[in-house]
């Protein structure tokens, strides 16, 4: 295993700038990679098992720009700019459009590159190799998952009428650094994502030893999320249903055995409420580090007050922060990270992988949009009975629209701080009854509100590292 890791680390020395640019000045001097290129299934598995690359490289930018939290003037000013990720997220928080930041773009494409590297190898190996299907399926899954998350930031939200004209992101399908990156259309991007996830479903096993590895269940779940973002509610519902047929476990928030011992509801002590790889997690993935330190980022009062007194999520998800001495600081922060991570620093990652609670809500929303109120509320109640203090009385809906409103409200409360809110804002902005305008008011400055379908819902592609080197067209401002 150490040899495989060494091989992979060596490969990563040359990957990113050359991968995206295809520019000659990055290709003038090529290292001798003959002894570093992966050659076996075992080498490929080692690449895919690099947790820091494949499971922790996903963007936080959408969460930073969404409306789950806010900063006081003092706390925003205390986010020192010594870390490029901090400055990047600060700019995103105030919707400051610039193309100066490259970290989250490059981390996403590093996953794409690693996936392509594996696919280039396995496609030249015998299909009779042990674990061939699992390794190939996992590489396809990781590539699609990375492209999907990049698309939520750097492309317009999927619109069936304009998707074949709207600018997409580069679709890298090879590890060859000589291939020049270009922008296709949004439709091209989503077609590739769907193609990859669909093929992955045919190759991956239902169960895997580690939740950091993709499974058939995870591929169904990721495909459900993809179709939901496209507003293809028929296929989103089908994929969520296939996922839940294979795995449907939910945590009961009323059972102490399912909440870590370091969390105490009565004292609201600073600690993560959930363990990593808990029973609801289907696929483990987290964001890059950013600004969302639970001791500085304050939970939106509107969001917090939307939880009823008997809603266990109110105490499980949120708690008081502490200062650097460990003393309570009066800041209401997020504690419900399914990654199990809380260290009170500026390096907290957020869980954004696939989990069963998301699948219940996707299927419920799709049932509601089909007009199937009974099944929609059945799924919603199956989730809420695990979240509310007993006795729980099943919810009912008076109409299709009432069911949809209830489900979207609970989606907002259940899937908080998972990077999903940004995609939801983008897709729901096309519906006047769910569209919202976001506001930031800091340091005596009232920043320009983020209105539905604002151009700033699409981030700028890094200028120097990508646009200037490739000649790609930049997103408009």
VENJO-V859898 format. One record per backbone hydrogen bond with DSSP energy under -0.5 kcal/mol. CO is the residue of the C=O (numbers start at 1). NH is the residue of the N-H. E is the energy in kcal/mol with one decimal. If there is no record, write none. Layout:
co=CO nh=NH e=E
co=CO nh=NH e=E
//
This chain:
co=1 nh=5 e=-2.4
co=2 nh=6 e=-2.4
co=3 nh=7 e=-2.4
co=4 nh=8 e=-2.2
co=5 nh=9 e=-2.9
co=6 nh=10 e=-2.3
co=7 nh=11 e=-2.2
co=8 nh=12 e=-2.1
co=9 nh=13 e=-0.5
co=10 nh=13 e=-1.2
co=11 nh=14 e=-1.6
co=12 nh=15 e=-0.8
co=15 nh=19 e=-2.0
co=16 nh=20 e=-2.2
co=17 nh=21 e=-2.0
co=18 nh=22 e=-1.2
co=20 nh=181 e=-0.8
co=23 nh=26 e=-1.6
co=24 nh=27 e=-2.1
co=24 nh=28 e=-0.8
co=28 nh=30 e=-0.6
co=29 nh=31 e=-0.5
co=31 nh=33 e=-1.1
co=33 nh=36 e=-1.6
co=33 nh=37 e=-1.7
co=40 nh=44 e=-2.2
co=41 nh=45 e=-2.6
co=42 nh=46 e=-2.0
co=43 nh=47 e=-1.8
co=44 nh=48 e=-2.2
co=45 nh=49 e=-1.6
co=47 nh=50 e=-1.4
co=49 nh=51 e=-1.6
co=50 nh=53 e=-1.0
co=50 nh=54 e=-2.8
co=51 nh=55 e=-1.9
co=51 nh=56 e=-0.8
co=55 nh=286 e=-2.9
co=58 nh=288 e=-2.6
co=60 nh=63 e=-0.5
co=60 nh=64 e=-2.2
co=61 nh=65 e=-1.5
co=62 nh=66 e=-0.8
co=63 nh=66 e=-0.7
co=68 nh=300 e=-2.2
co=70 nh=298 e=-2.5
co=72 nh=76 e=-2.6
co=73 nh=77 e=-2.3
co=74 nh=78 e=-1.4
co=76 nh=79 e=-1.3
co=78 nh=80 e=-1.7
co=80 nh=83 e=-0.7
co=82 nh=84 e=-0.5
co=83 nh=87 e=-2.0
co=84 nh=88 e=-2.2
co=85 nh=89 e=-2.2
co=86 nh=90 e=-2.3
co=87 nh=91 e=-2.3
co=88 nh=92 e=-1.9
co=89 nh=93 e=-2.4
co=90 nh=94 e=-1.4
co=91 nh=96 e=-3.2
co=92 nh=95 e=-1.3
co=95 nh=97 e=-1.0
co=99 nh=463 e=-2.9
co=102 nh=106 e=-3.1
co=103 nh=107 e=-2.3
co=104 nh=108 e=-1.5
co=105 nh=109 e=-2.0
co=106 nh=110 e=-1.7
co=107 nh=111 e=-1.3
co=108 nh=112 e=-1.6
co=109 nh=113 e=-2.6
co=110 nh=114 e=-2.4
co=111 nh=115 e=-2.4
co=112 nh=116 e=-2.5
co=113 nh=117 e=-2.7
co=114 nh=118 e=-2.0
co=115 nh=119 e=-2.4
co=116 nh=120 e=-2.8
co=117 nh=121 e=-1.3
co=118 nh=122 e=-2.9
co=119 nh=123 e=-2.0
co=121 nh=124 e=-1.8
co=122 nh=125 e=-1.7
co=126 nh=129 e=-1.7
co=129 nh=132 e=-1.9
co=131 nh=135 e=-2.5
co=132 nh=136 e=-2.6
co=133 nh=137 e=-2.9
co=134 nh=138 e=-2.3
co=135 nh=139 e=-2.2
co=136 nh=140 e=-2.2
co=137 nh=141 e=-2.2
co=138 nh=142 e=-2.8
co=139 nh=143 e=-2.2
co=140 nh=144 e=-2.4
co=141 nh=145 e=-2.9
co=142 nh=146 e=-2.3
co=143 nh=147 e=-2.5
co=144 nh=148 e=-2.6
co=145 nh=149 e=-1.9
co=146 nh=150 e=-2.2
co=147 nh=151 e=-2.3
co=148 nh=152 e=-1.3
co=150 nh=153 e=-1.3
co=150 nh=154 e=-2.6
co=151 nh=155 e=-1.2
co=153 nh=459 e=-3.4
co=159 nh=162 e=-1.3
co=159 nh=163 e=-2.4
co=162 nh=165 e=-2.4
co=162 nh=166 e=-2.5
co=163 nh=186 e=-0.5
co=163 nh=187 e=-2.5
co=166 nh=186 e=-2.1
co=167 nh=156 e=-0.6
co=169 nh=184 e=-0.7
co=170 nh=172 e=-0.9
co=171 nh=173 e=-0.6
co=176 nh=179 e=-1.3
co=182 nh=184 e=-0.6
co=184 nh=168 e=-2.5
co=185 nh=189 e=-2.0
co=186 nh=190 e=-2.4
co=187 nh=191 e=-2.4
co=188 nh=192 e=-2.0
co=189 nh=193 e=-2.3
co=190 nh=194 e=-2.6
co=191 nh=195 e=-2.3
co=192 nh=196 e=-2.7
co=193 nh=197 e=-2.5
co=194 nh=198 e=-2.5
co=195 nh=199 e=-2.3
co=196 nh=200 e=-2.4
co=197 nh=201 e=-2.0
co=198 nh=202 e=-1.2
co=199 nh=203 e=-0.7
co=200 nh=203 e=-0.9
co=200 nh=204 e=-2.7
co=205 nh=216 e=-3.1
co=206 nh=217 e=-0.6
co=210 nh=213 e=-1.8
co=211 nh=284 e=-2.8
co=215 nh=219 e=-2.1
co=216 nh=220 e=-2.2
co=217 nh=221 e=-2.2
co=218 nh=222 e=-2.9
co=219 nh=223 e=-2.1
co=220 nh=224 e=-2.1
co=221 nh=225 e=-2.1
co=222 nh=226 e=-2.1
co=223 nh=227 e=-2.6
co=224 nh=228 e=-2.1
co=225 nh=229 e=-2.0
co=226 nh=230 e=-1.2
co=227 nh=232 e=-2.6
co=228 nh=231 e=-1.6
co=231 nh=233 e=-1.2
co=232 nh=236 e=-2.2
co=233 nh=237 e=-1.9
co=234 nh=238 e=-1.8
co=235 nh=239 e=-2.5
co=236 nh=240 e=-2.3
co=237 nh=241 e=-2.1
co=238 nh=242 e=-2.3
co=239 nh=243 e=-2.3
co=240 nh=244 e=-2.5
co=241 nh=245 e=-1.9
co=242 nh=246 e=-1.0
co=243 nh=246 e=-0.8
co=243 nh=247 e=-1.9
co=251 nh=253 e=-0.8
co=252 nh=255 e=-1.9
co=254 nh=256 e=-0.6
co=255 nh=258 e=-1.6
co=256 nh=259 e=-1.5
co=260 nh=263 e=-1.5
co=262 nh=264 e=-0.5
co=264 nh=268 e=-1.6
co=264 nh=269 e=-0.8
co=268 nh=320 e=-0.6
co=269 nh=271 e=-1.0
co=273 nh=260 e=-0.9
co=275 nh=278 e=-1.0
co=278 nh=281 e=-1.4
co=280 nh=356 e=-2.2
co=283 nh=285 e=-0.5
co=283 nh=354 e=-1.2
co=285 nh=352 e=-2.8
co=285 nh=353 e=-0.9
co=286 nh=58 e=-1.3
co=291 nh=293 e=-2.7
co=293 nh=296 e=-2.3
co=293 nh=297 e=-3.1
co=296 nh=298 e=-0.6
co=298 nh=70 e=-2.4
co=300 nh=304 e=-2.8
co=301 nh=305 e=-2.8
co=303 nh=306 e=-1.2
co=304 nh=307 e=-1.4
co=308 nh=311 e=-1.6
co=310 nh=312 e=-0.8
co=310 nh=389 e=-2.8
co=311 nh=314 e=-1.6
co=311 nh=315 e=-0.5
co=312 nh=315 e=-0.6
co=312 nh=316 e=-2.2
co=313 nh=317 e=-2.9
co=314 nh=318 e=-0.6
co=317 nh=335 e=-5.1
co=317 nh=336 e=-1.2
co=319 nh=333 e=-3.1
co=321 nh=329 e=-2.0
co=321 nh=330 e=-0.5
co=323 nh=326 e=-2.1
co=327 nh=323 e=-2.8
co=330 nh=332 e=-0.5
co=331 nh=321 e=-2.9
co=331 nh=333 e=-0.8
co=332 nh=299 e=-2.7
co=333 nh=319 e=-2.1
co=335 nh=273 e=-2.5
co=337 nh=340 e=-1.9
co=340 nh=342 e=-0.5
co=345 nh=348 e=-0.6
co=348 nh=290 e=-0.5
co=350 nh=287 e=-1.9
co=354 nh=282 e=-3.0
co=354 nh=283 e=-2.1
co=355 nh=359 e=-1.3
co=356 nh=360 e=-2.3
co=357 nh=361 e=-1.7
co=358 nh=362 e=-2.3
co=359 nh=363 e=-2.6
co=360 nh=364 e=-2.3
co=361 nh=365 e=-2.4
co=362 nh=366 e=-2.4
co=363 nh=367 e=-2.4
co=364 nh=368 e=-2.4
co=365 nh=369 e=-2.3
co=366 nh=370 e=-1.4
co=367 nh=371 e=-0.6
co=367 nh=372 e=-2.6
co=368 nh=371 e=-1.1
co=371 nh=373 e=-1.4
co=372 nh=376 e=-2.0
co=373 nh=377 e=-2.7
co=374 nh=378 e=-1.7
co=375 nh=379 e=-2.0
co=376 nh=380 e=-1.9
co=377 nh=381 e=-2.7
co=378 nh=382 e=-1.9
co=379 nh=383 e=-1.4
co=380 nh=384 e=-2.6
co=381 nh=385 e=-2.2
co=383 nh=386 e=-1.4
co=384 nh=387 e=-1.6
co=384 nh=388 e=-2.3
co=386 nh=253 e=-2.8
co=387 nh=312 e=-2.1
co=392 nh=394 e=-0.6
co=399 nh=403 e=-2.4
co=400 nh=404 e=-2.3
co=401 nh=405 e=-2.5
co=402 nh=406 e=-2.2
co=403 nh=407 e=-2.4
co=404 nh=408 e=-2.7
co=405 nh=409 e=-2.0
co=406 nh=410 e=-2.2
co=407 nh=411 e=-2.3
co=408 nh=412 e=-2.0
co=409 nh=413 e=-1.5
co=410 nh=414 e=-3.0
co=411 nh=415 e=-2.3
co=415 nh=418 e=-0.8
co=419 nh=423 e=-0.6
co=420 nh=424 e=-2.3
co=421 nh=425 e=-2.8
co=422 nh=426 e=-2.0
co=423 nh=427 e=-2.5
co=424 nh=428 e=-2.8
co=425 nh=429 e=-1.2
co=427 nh=430 e=-0.8
co=428 nh=431 e=-1.9
co=430 nh=432 e=-0.6
co=431 nh=434 e=-2.1
co=431 nh=435 e=-1.6
co=438 nh=450 e=-2.3
co=440 nh=447 e=-1.8
co=442 nh=445 e=-3.0
co=445 nh=442 e=-2.3
co=445 nh=447 e=-0.9
co=449 nh=451 e=-1.0
co=450 nh=438 e=-2.4
co=451 nh=454 e=-2.0
co=454 nh=457 e=-2.0
co=455 nh=458 e=-1.7
co=457 nh=459 e=-0.5
co=462 nh=466 e=-0.9
co=462 nh=467 e=-2.1
co=463 nh=468 e=-3.3
co=466 nh=470 e=-2.2
co=467 nh=471 e=-2.3
//
